[in-house]
Amino acid sequence: MSQGANLEKYRDYKNYKYYEVTGCQDSLEGLKALLLKKDSSLVHSGSLNTSQIVLSPRLVPVLNSFAQKERLKAKVLYDDVSEIINLEKGSARRRLDKFSWDAYYDVKEIHNFILNTSKLHPESTELIVGGKSYEGRKILGLRINTPYEKGQRETGKPVFFIESGIHAREWIAPATTTYFINQLLTSGDPDIVGLRDRFDWRIFPTVNPDGYHYSYNIDRYWRKTRSRSSNGCRGADPNRNWDYNWGQHSASDRPCDYQLYAGSRPFSEVETRTLSNYISKIDNLLFYVAFHSYASLLLLPYSDSTDHVDNYDDLVQIGKRSIEYGSRVNNITYDGPGTAAETLYKASGGSMDWVRYAMNTRLVYTYELRGSSFHWPPERIAEQGDEVTQMMLGLADGAKELGYL
């Protein structure tokens, strides 16, 4: 396994500002283009009328001048990003003795959680490997498939697949996914027990392990894989690398693009290539769910189109049930459901869209978890974990109501 990350200088983001900018979409695109000319590693994200930008101190006057000229509203979310990053990392240093949900952990600790959980529940779980990474890590997951009760017909349960952590910097997604695994296996709530027993679960907390490791140890805002292009630049966006309308929207053909390089071709990344191969061999795949952050939003396929799939109304109805279940936990209601093209921006080459198209999987969703940035307080991980648990229950109940189960 490559140890290159250990030799690189840690990017501390000292005195970097985290801005939220709102206004006309054309003006926001102009601002982003201007800043990218001055900083090729600019961290940016956003939706139709809002952009979030992590900005070096030297570019603050550029942003303020452009915002004033174009009548954009710029709000500072974090005055010094390094302080937030230190709080996130400090939580893990305090809790290395035991895996918990008030800290963020590196890939090794996440994999150890999966291994230990399988050992604790040998009768209902098994380790699964969905593929491998560029640096040689496993895409390690857990299968949860409880034995049939006496008298039940063993016809094969529908498969519920969960993919998480495809974007390295979205730490809350793997954390929430491990929380959900623990809930499925330890909760005494009869609804959660029933949810566990109803499906053959295939759950992968971090499908971009190299990128996550690099984000955790070197560059908090790293999003891509860690493959090396012929010109020496690193990584591709693994959620732009799937073979569905590859490279068309919200994607870059420049290997050095810090965020959106779609790869040299569809499935150029070993992570997406091997994971798609694993998925293609699954029989009876009913649900495919991906966890991202952040937007408090439920997305449906296809991400690059405003045209709707044939069971779109069913997806909306089931999705609304999921959102309603989740809102009962903390009185927070997600937006959607809808396509990314309608609610955020057009994006091509994503995993959800490929699964829908290539596998014709009927119930496919992407959850953008909560937050006002890529940061979520580690002491509040369980808050989102409980919401997600209820939202998964809502999906199952909604699907049963419409005859999918």
C-alpha positions in Angstrom: 0.0 0.0 0.0 1.3 3.4 -0.9 2.5 5.5 2.0 2.8 8.7 -0.2 0.3 10.6 1.9 2.6 10.3 4.9 5.4 12.1 3.0 3.3 15.1 1.9 2.9 18.3 3.8 -0.2 18.7 5.8 -2.5 21.4 4.4 -3.7 23.2 7.5 -6.0 25.9 5.9 -4.8 28.4 8.5 -6.8 31.6 8.3 -8.8 30.3 5.3 -12.4 31.6 5.2 -15.5 29.6 4.4 -18.0 31.8 2.5 -21.5 31.3 1.5 -22.4 33.5 -1.5 -25.9 33.9 -2.8 -27.3 35.6 -5.9 -27.7 35.3 -9.6 -26.5 32.0 -11.0 -24.6 33.6 -13.9 -22.8 35.9 -11.4 -21.9 33.0 -9.1 -20.4 31.1 -12.1 -18.4 34.3 -13.0 -17.1 34.5 -9.4 -16.1 30.9 -9.4 -14.3 31.2 -12.8 -12.4 34.3 -11.6 -11.3 32.6 -8.4 -10.3 29.4 -10.1 -7.9 31.4 -12.4 -6.2 32.6 -9.3 -6.3 29.4 -7.3 -6.6 26.1 -9.2 -7.2 24.2 -6.0 -10.2 26.3 -5.0 -12.7 24.4 -2.8 -16.2 25.2 -4.1 -19.7 23.6 -4.1 -23.2 24.9 -4.4 -26.7 24.7 -5.8 -28.7 26.8 -8.2 -28.4 30.2 -6.5 -25.8 29.6 -3.7 -22.1 28.8 -3.7 -19.9 27.8 -0.8 -16.2 28.7 -1.2 -13.2 28.1 1.0 -10.9 31.0 0.4 -7.3 31.8 1.1 -6.8 35.2 2.8 -5.1 36.7 -0.2 -8.3 36.2 -2.3 -10.7 37.7 0.2 -10.5 41.2 -1.5 -11.1 39.6 -4.9 -14.3 38.0 -3.7 -15.5 41.1 -1.9 -14.9 43.3 -4.9 -16.7 41.0 -7.3 -19.6 40.4 -4.9 -20.1 44.2 -4.5 -20.0 44.7 -8.3 -22.4 41.9 -9.1 -24.6 42.5 -6.1 -23.9 39.1 -4.5 -24.4 38.5 -0.8 -21.3 37.0 0.8 -21.5 35.6 4.3 -18.6 34.1 6.3 -19.6 30.7 7.8 -16.1 30.1 9.3 -13.6 32.8 9.9 -10.7 30.3 10.2 -11.3 26.9 8.8 -8.3 25.3 10.5 -10.0 25.6 13.9 -12.9 23.5 12.7 -10.6 20.9 11.2 -8.6 20.7 14.5 -11.8 20.1 16.4 -12.8 17.3 14.1 -9.5 15.6 14.3 -9.1 16.1 18.1 -12.2 14.1 18.8 -10.7 11.0 17.2 -7.5 11.4 19.2 -9.5 11.3 22.4 -11.5 8.2 21.4 -9.0 5.8 19.8 -9.6 3.3 22.6 -13.2 2.6 21.3 -15.1 3.2 18.1 -17.8 5.7 18.9 -20.2 8.2 17.2 -18.8 11.3 18.7 -15.6 11.2 16.7 -14.4 10.9 13.1 -12.0 8.0 12.3 -9.6 7.1 9.5 -10.1 4.2 7.1 -8.2 1.7 9.2 -10.5 2.3 12.2 -13.6 2.2 10.0 -12.4 -1.2 8.6 -11.7 -2.4 12.1 -15.3 -1.5 13.1 -16.6 -3.6 10.2 -14.3 -6.5 11.1 -15.2 -6.4 14.8 -18.9 -6.1 14.1 -18.8 -9.2 11.9 -17.1 -11.1 14.7 -19.7 -10.0 17.2 -22.6 -11.0 14.9 -21.4 -14.1 13.1 -24.8 -15.6 12.7 -26.2 -12.7 10.6 -23.2 -10.9 9.0 -20.3 -11.6 6.7 -17.5 -9.5 5.4 -17.8 -8.5 1.7 -15.4 -6.8 -0.6 -16.9 -4.6 -3.3 -13.6 -3.9 -5.0 -10.2 -2.4 -4.4 -8.5 1.0 -4.5 -5.6 2.5 -6.4 -3.3 2.2 -3.4 -4.4 -1.3 -2.6 -7.0 -0.9 0.0 -10.1 -3.0 0.0 -13.6 -1.5 -0.5 -14.7 -3.3 2.6 -18.4 -3.7 3.5 -20.7 -5.7 5.7 -23.5 -8.0 4.5 -26.3 -8.3 7.0 -28.7 -11.2 6.2 -30.4 -12.7 9.2 -31.4 -16.4 9.1 -35.0 -17.2 8.1 -37.2 -18.1 11.0 -38.5 -21.6 11.2 -41.3 -22.1 8.7 -40.4 -19.3 6.4 -39.7 -20.0 2.8 -36.1 -19.3 1.8 -36.9 -17.5 -1.5 -34.1 -14.9 -1.2 -34.6 -11.5 0.3 -34.5 -8.4 -1.7 -31.1 -6.7 -1.6 -30.7 -3.3 -0.1 -27.4 -1.8 -1.1 -25.8 1.3 0.6 -22.8 3.1 -0.8 -21.2 5.9 1.2 -18.1 8.1 1.2 -17.6 8.2 -2.6 -16.5 11.8 -2.1 -13.6 11.8 0.3 -14.3 15.1 2.2 -17.9 14.2 3.1 -16.9 12.6 6.4 -20.4 12.6 7.9 -21.5 10.0 5.3 -19.3 7.1 6.4 -19.8 8.1 10.1 -23.6 8.0 9.6 -23.4 4.7 7.7 -21.5 2.9 10.5 -24.0 4.3 13.0 -26.8 2.8 10.9 -25.0 -0.6 10.7 -24.8 -0.6 14.5 -28.5 0.3 14.8 -29.6 -2.5 12.5 -27.6 -5.0 14.6 -28.2 -3.8 18.2 -31.5 -1.9 18.3 -34.3 -3.4 20.3 -36.9 -1.4 18.5 -39.2 -3.9 16.8 -39.5 -1.6 13.7 -35.7 -1.6 13.3 -35.5 -5.3 13.9 -38.1 -5.8 11.2 -36.2 -3.6 8.9 -33.0 -5.6 9.4 -34.7 -8.9 8.8 -36.7 -7.8 5.7 -33.6 -7.4 3.5 -30.3 -8.8 2.4 -28.1 -5.7 3.3 -24.9 -4.9 1.5 -23.4 -1.8 3.2 -20.1 -0.1 2.2 -19.2 2.8 4.5 -16.3 4.1 2.4 -16.1 3.3 -1.3 -13.2 5.8 -1.9 -10.8 4.7 0.9 -7.7 6.2 -0.6 -9.4 9.6 -1.0 -10.8 9.5 2.5 -7.5 8.6 4.0 -5.9 11.5 2.2 -8.6 13.9 3.3 -8.2 12.7 6.8 -4.4 13.0 7.0 -3.3 15.6 4.4 -6.0 17.8 2.8 -9.4 18.0 4.5 -11.2 19.1 1.3 -9.8 16.4 -1.0 -12.7 14.9 -3.0 -11.3 12.5 -5.6 -9.5 9.2 -5.8 -5.7 9.1 -5.6 -4.8 7.6 -9.0 -2.0 9.2 -11.0 -2.5 10.7 -14.4 0.2 10.6 -17.1 1.0 14.3 -16.3 1.5 13.5 -12.7 -1.8 15.0 -11.3 -3.7 13.0 -8.8 -7.2 11.6 -8.7 -10.5 11.6 -10.5 -14.0 12.4 -9.1 -15.4 8.9 -8.6 -18.9 10.1 -8.8 -18.3 11.4 -12.4 -16.6 8.3 -13.5 -19.4 5.8 -14.1 -20.5 4.8 -17.6 -23.7 6.8 -17.9 -23.6 10.0 -19.9 -19.9 10.2 -18.8 -18.3 13.6 -19.0 -21.3 15.7 -20.1 -22.3 17.9 -17.2 -20.5 19.2 -14.1 -17.4 17.3 -15.1 -13.9 18.3 -16.2 -11.6 16.7 -18.8 -8.5 18.2 -17.1 -6.6 15.8 -14.9 -5.3 18.6 -12.6 -8.8 19.8 -11.9 -9.0 19.8 -8.1 -12.6 18.6 -7.9 -14.4 17.5 -11.0 -12.0 15.6 -13.3 -14.2 12.7 -14.7 -11.2 10.4 -15.4 -9.7 9.5 -18.8 -12.6 7.3 -19.7 -15.7 5.7 -18.0 -14.5 3.4 -15.2 -10.9 4.6 -15.5 -10.8 4.4 -11.7 -10.2 1.0 -10.2 -12.6 1.9 -7.4 -15.6 2.5 -9.7 -14.6 -0.3 -12.1 -14.4 -3.0 -9.4 -17.4 -1.8 -7.4 -19.6 -1.7 -10.6 -18.5 -5.2 -11.3 -19.6 -6.3 -7.8 -22.9 -4.6 -8.2 -23.6 -6.1 -11.6 -23.4 -9.6 -10.1 -26.1 -8.9 -7.4 -29.4 -10.8 -7.9 -32.6 -9.3 -6.6 -31.3 -5.8 -6.1 -34.3 -3.7 -5.1 -32.8 -0.6 -3.3 -29.6 1.3 -4.1 -28.9 4.2 -1.7 -26.0 6.6 -1.8 -25.0 8.9 1.1 -23.4 12.3 0.4 -23.2 15.7 2.1 -24.4 18.3 2.3 -27.7 19.8 1.3 -30.5 18.2 3.4 -31.9 16.9 0.1 -33.2 13.6 -1.4 -32.2 13.1 -5.0 -33.7 10.8 -7.7 -32.3 9.7 -11.1 -31.3 11.0 -13.6 -29.0 13.6 -12.2 -28.4 15.3 -15.6 -32.0 15.5 -16.9 -35.3 17.0 -16.1 -37.0 14.1 -17.8 -38.4 11.6 -15.4 -38.0 7.8 -15.2 -41.0 5.6 -15.6 -41.7 5.1 -11.9 -40.8 8.6 -10.9 -44.1 9.2 -9.1 -43.5 6.0 -7.0 -40.0 7.2 -6.2 -41.4 10.6 -5.1 -44.1 9.0 -3.0 -41.7 6.6 -1.3 -39.1 9.3 -0.9 -41.7 11.6 0.8 -42.4 8.8 3.3 -38.7 8.6 4.0 -38.4 12.3 4.5 -41.4 12.4 6.8 -40.0 9.6 9.0 -36.7 11.4 9.3 -38.4 14.7 10.2 -39.9 13.0 13.3 -36.5 12.7 14.9 -35.2 16.2 15.1 -38.0 18.2 13.5 -35.8 18.7 10.4 -37.3 18.2 7.0 -35.2 17.4 3.9 -36.0 19.0 0.6 -37.1 17.0 -2.4 -37.4 14.4 -3.6 -36.3 15.5 -7.1 -33.5 15.1 -9.7 -30.3 17.0 -9.2 -30.8 18.8 -12.5 -34.0 20.3 -11.0 -32.8 21.0 -7.4 -29.0 21.5 -7.5 -27.3 21.3 -10.9 -26.8 18.9 -13.8 -24.2 16.2 -13.1 -23.3 13.2 -15.3 -21.4 10.0 -14.6 -22.7 9.3 -11.1 -23.2 5.9 -9.5 -26.9 6.2 -8.8 -27.6 7.0 -12.5 -25.5 4.0 -13.7 -27.2 1.6 -11.4 -30.6 2.8 -12.5 -29.7 2.6 -16.2 -27.4 -0.5 -16.4 -29.1 -2.6 -13.7 -32.7 -1.2 -14.1 -32.8 -1.1 -10.3 -36.3 0.3 -9.5 -35.6 2.1 -6.2 -32.6 4.3 -6.4 -31.9 7.3 -4.2 -29.1 9.7 -3.1 -29.3 11.4 0.3 -27.4 14.7 0.7 -27.0 14.7 4.5 -27.3 17.8 6.6 -24.9 20.7 7.3 -24.0 24.2 6.1 -20.6 23.0 4.9 -18.6 19.8 4.6 -18.2 19.9 8.4 -20.6 18.4 11.0 -19.8 18.5 14.7 -18.5 15.0 15.7 -20.5 15.1 18.9 -23.7 15.3 16.8 -23.0 12.3 14.5 -25.7 10.3 16.2 -28.3 13.0 15.5 -28.0 12.4 11.8 -27.6 8.6 12.4 -31.0 8.5 14.0 -32.5 10.4 11.2 -31.0 8.2 8.6 -32.2 5.1 10.4 -35.8 6.4 10.3 -35.5 7.4 6.7 -34.4 3.9 5.7 -37.4 2.6 7.6 -39.6 5.1 5.7 -38.2 3.8 2.3 -39.0 0.2 3.2 -42.5 1.1 4.4 -43.2 3.2 1.4 -42.0 0.5 -1.0 -44.2 -2.1 0.7 -47.2 0.1 0.5 -46.7 0.4 -3.3 -46.2 -3.3 -3.8 -42.4 -3.4 -4.3 -42.0 -5.8 -1.4 
